[in-house]
Amino acid sequence: MKNLFLFKNVLFGLLYTLFISYSVIAQEPKFNISKDLLLVQLDCKTDIDDLHTAAGLATLLKHPDYKDLNYFAVAGTYGIQKGLYVPPNELMKMAFQSNWADADKKWEASIDKVVTKALNIIENGGSIWIAEAGQSDFTADWVKKFSEKNLAINIRESIHVVQHSDWNESVTEPIKLKYVQTVTDYHKIADGNEVGNGTPGLKSDGKVDWESKLNDEHLTKVWNTAIRLGNEYNGKDGRYLNKSVAEGGLDFSDLSEVCYILNLMNIKNTDEFFTYFMVE
């Protein structure tokens, strides 16, 4: 009888654990391409990797699966790190036309633009998914302004933040980082600079054969511009020296967050990325 009692308790415990696990998985929020907004925020200071990340995003957007993707990009969303900015405007205009904002020169105006977009999305039943390709200072500022204007909206249910970098967190204003982690639905994923940790490793140690896979004149121009600007500013005037890029490689590691949001975590590395998004 005692053994039967123990068996029932163990069985109940297993079933309860499975039920809880299933509930968590079932309730995990997913990006809804028909309603949600992908917000890609690029700090561009002082590493040049965000230039490659912008080109990577432009490549993804060209794929037929994402032709209806609602997105917006913001450059200059840096935190408290020292060092010089990497000017991305030439590339941003080429890659995204008018679908981006310049927070470096117009911080408050960029906040207002994002707040307006976020309200429109959420009022229509969608959510905001932020690929935090940098620090969370800009996120904290616009979410705070949004929440003060829209007290009835549940921020945690409506605004999802994805971060992959410990360093990015370390150079976010601590109070602002804590605010974002507390108020929003904050996801921390493994670092996109590494391969084999469950997150796409979108940084190469050597040259990547992207030209043969992107049979597209516009994307080729975008990548050539990103690479040219990256080489121009890499390590210049005390900026961070990205050794992988200096040796001829690519670094769009921040795009790993976009892969997480869009459920593309099976992509292993830079080569697989270009194979997946090959333009015929």
C-alpha positions, 0 to 999 in steps of 0.5 A: 500500500505504501509503495502504491501511495508513493507511485501515485505521488510520483505519477501525480508529480510528473503529470503536474510538471508536464502540465505546467511545462505545456502551459508555459509553452502554450502561453509563450508569446509568438510573433504574429506577422499579420498584426505585430511590429518588428522594431530593430534598434541599432546602437551603432557605437562604437562597434561597426557590427550594426552596419552588417546587421542592417544589411542582414535585416535588408536581406531577410526582408527580401525573402518572400516569407517576409514581404508582409513583415511590418518593421521599423528600424532605429539607429543611434539607440546607444547607452552609456558606453564611451567612444565615437558613433559609427555613422550609418545614415547612408546605409539606412536610407539605402536599406530601409528608405524612410522606414527608419529613425535617427535617434542619434540626431533626433532622440526625442522625435524618434521616441515620439515616432515609435510611441505613435507606431506602437500605439497603432499596433497595440490598439489593433490587437498586435504586439511590439517585438524589439530586437535590442541590437544595442543597449536598452536606454532608448527602449526605457525612454519610449516605453516609459513615455508610452506607458504614461500616455496609455495607462490601460495597456498591459505593457508586459503583454504588449511589448517584448524585448530580446537581448543577446549581449551581456556587454550591451546590458553592462553599458545600459544605464542601470536604472533604465535596464532594470526598468525594461527588465521589470516592465516589459516581457524581457527575453535574454538569449545566448550570444549571437557572436558564438556558434553552437550555443542554440542561437544563430552565430552570425559572426564569421572568422573569415570571408563569407561567400555571400555574393554568389547567393544574393543574386540581387542588385539592390542587396549587393549594393546594400552589402557592399555599402555596409562592408565599405563603411564598416572597413572605413570606421572599424577601429578608427579614432578609438572605436572598437576594433572588430577583428573578425571584420578586419580579417575579412569576415562579417559580423551581424550577430545582433540579427540573432535576436530577429531570428529568435523573434521570427523562429529562425533559430535553426540557422547555425551560422553566417553561411547558413543564413545566406543559404536560407535567404538565397535570392534566386 
